[in-house]
Amino acid sequence: MSAAPVLVVRAVSHVAGAGRHAVPVLTDVSVVAHRGELVALAGRSGSGKTTLCHLVAGAMRPGSGEVLVEGRPADSIDDWAVRAFLPQRLGLAEELTVEENAHLPARLRGATPDAGLLARLALDAIAAQPAVQTSLGEQQRTGLARALCLRPGLLVLDEPTGHQDDANVDRVLGELQRAAATGTTVLAATHDPRVIAVASRVVRLEGGRVDG
């Protein structure tokens, strides 16, 4: 018997706004992802990718349907070892350095972070700098390091290469592939064909629906 999926999105619909201002964002969307899959969530701007990421990350509840992570409602999970999220708005702590931001989930749990992760993401040379004084690309990689810190069962990313140059895209992709190879399920919303090229599977959204 095959292992239970890490992520189940079942018949999810969601609207933005209310009443006569309500706009459908997702309609009857279903997605299943298993351990170690790297799933690219592709689609044009406005197709619903970011909304789906936020639903899987537990930042909002679906209007209908259900989102389960490891068999539990997504919005009931606050453990970054179970599910971690890299949103487009990175949410780094302004008072902390790059290293402190990246290692924060481990510090809060008394865990040991991956000692080589900052170097692999070219952050080791700026580890002692305040994160907010670094470039947007460096801040995004700091957010990725934070999300990977506890080797989560599910990693959710919204446009993870959006602020990266070519060399750093390769670094980011390397970490996503490394995470998947060690058992993390990766769901990455993206416009980037380079992310799509390394994915084990692609789910395409069109007008808030799964296309195909």
N, C-alpha and C positions, 0 to 999 in steps of 0.2 A: 504494500500500500504506500502511495507517495506521501511525503510529508505535508502537513497542513501549510497553506500559504502564510507568508508573513503579513501580507497586505491584501485585504478584500475591500473593494469599493463596489457596492451592490446597488444598482438602480438609483443612483444619486441624481437628484435634481436640486437646483439652487437658483434663487433669484436675488438680484440686487434691488434695493429700494422696497417700497411698500405701496399698496393700493394702486391707483392709476399710474403711479410712477415706477411700478415693479417691472424689471427687465430680466427675462430668463438669461442666466449665465451658463448653467449646465442642465442638460436634459437627459435623464435616464442613462447616466454614465456608469459603466461597470468595468472594473479593472482588477486583475488578480496578479500578484507578484510573489515569487517564491524566493527562498533563501539563496543568496549569491547572484541573483539576477541584477543586471544593470539595465534599467528600463528608461529609455528616452521618451519623454512626453513632448511631442512635437505639435506644431500648429502655428498659425499666424497670430499676430497680436489681436487680443480680444476673443480668442477661441475658447478661453476658460482655463488655460494652463495654470495661471497663478492662483485662481480660486480653488482649483483641485488640490494644488500643493498646500494651501492653507487649510483645507478640510482634512487632508491626510495628516498634516502637522498638528491638528487639534486646535487650531487658532479660531475656528468657527465650526458650527454644526450645520449639517446639510438640511435644506428645507424638507427633503424626503429622502428615503433610502438610508443606507448605513455605511459607515467607514470603520473597519476593524483593523487593528494592528495587533498581531499576535493573539487574535481572538477577542480583543477588548475594544470598546468604543474609543476611537482615536482621541476624543476630547477628554478622556479620563486618564490619559498618560502624561506624566510630567517627568519621567525618568529618561535622561539623555542617553543612558545605556540601552534603552529599549528603542527610542526614536529620537533622532536629532534633526534639526532643520536649519538650513541656510537660506533665509529669505533675501529678496532684493534689498530691502531696508535692513541693514546688517545688525543693528542693535548692539554694537560694541559698547563696553563700559568706558566712558570718556576718561575716567580717572585712572584707568589701568594701562599698563604697557602692552605691547604686542604679545609677549610671552604670558603675561598674567591673564589677558583675555583668552588666549588659546588654551591655557591650562585650567581655566576657571572650573569647568565641570568636574575635572579630576580632583581639584583641590577641595571642592565642596563635598566630595564623596570620600576623601582620604585615599584616592587611588593614584597610581603612578601613570603619568601620561607617556605616550610614545616619544622616546627621547630623540628620535631622528626626524620627526615630522616637520619641525620648523625648518630644518636644513633642506629637506626634500622640497619644501614649498618656497625656498629662497627667502626665508624670514629670519634666519639665525643672525644675520648681520644687523638687523634692526630690532632684535628681540627686546632690548631695554628701552626703546623709544615709546612714548605715549602713542597708542594706536591711532588716535585722531589726528596726529601730526604726520602720518604716513599717507602715501598715495591711495587713491580709491582701489586700485588693483591690489595693493598690499593689504588694505583693510578687508577686501573680499577674501583673500587667501587666509588672513587671520581668522575670519569667520568660519572658513572651511576647516581650518585646524581645530577650532573650538568644537565644531560639529563632529569631527572625527575622533576627538580626544578620548572618548570612552568606548570606541569601536562599537558603535550602535548596531542593533539588529536591523534597523531601518534608517536610512539616510535620505532625507528629502531636500532637494536643492532647486531653487528657482533661478535660472539663468546663471549657472556657476562659472561660466567663462566670460560673462558679459563685460568685464572690465580688464581683461587680461590680454597682454601681447602674445605673440606666437610662442615664445619660449615658455611663458608661464601657463599658456593653455596646455602645453605638453605636460607641465608639472601637475596641473590640476587633473588632467585626464589620467595621468599615472596613478594618482592617489585614488581616484574613483575606481579604476581597474584593480588596484591593490585591495581596496576595501571589499569589492565584490568577490575577489578571489579568496578572501579569508572569511567569507560567509555573510557579509553585510548585504542586505537588499538595498539597491540604490534606485531612487526615482528622481530623475532630473528633467525638469521643464527647460526646454532649450529651443533657440532658433539656430544654433550652431551646428553645421553639418559635421564638424569634427567630433562633437559629442555623439551625434547620431551614428557616426561611423564605428565607434567603439562599443555601442550598446549591444547587448545580447538580444534586445527586442525593442521595437518602436511602437508606441501607441500614439495615434494621430487624432487630434481634436479638430473638428470643423464646426463652427457655429454652436459650440457648447455640446456637441455630440461626438462620440467615438466614431471615427471615419473608417469603415470597413470592419 
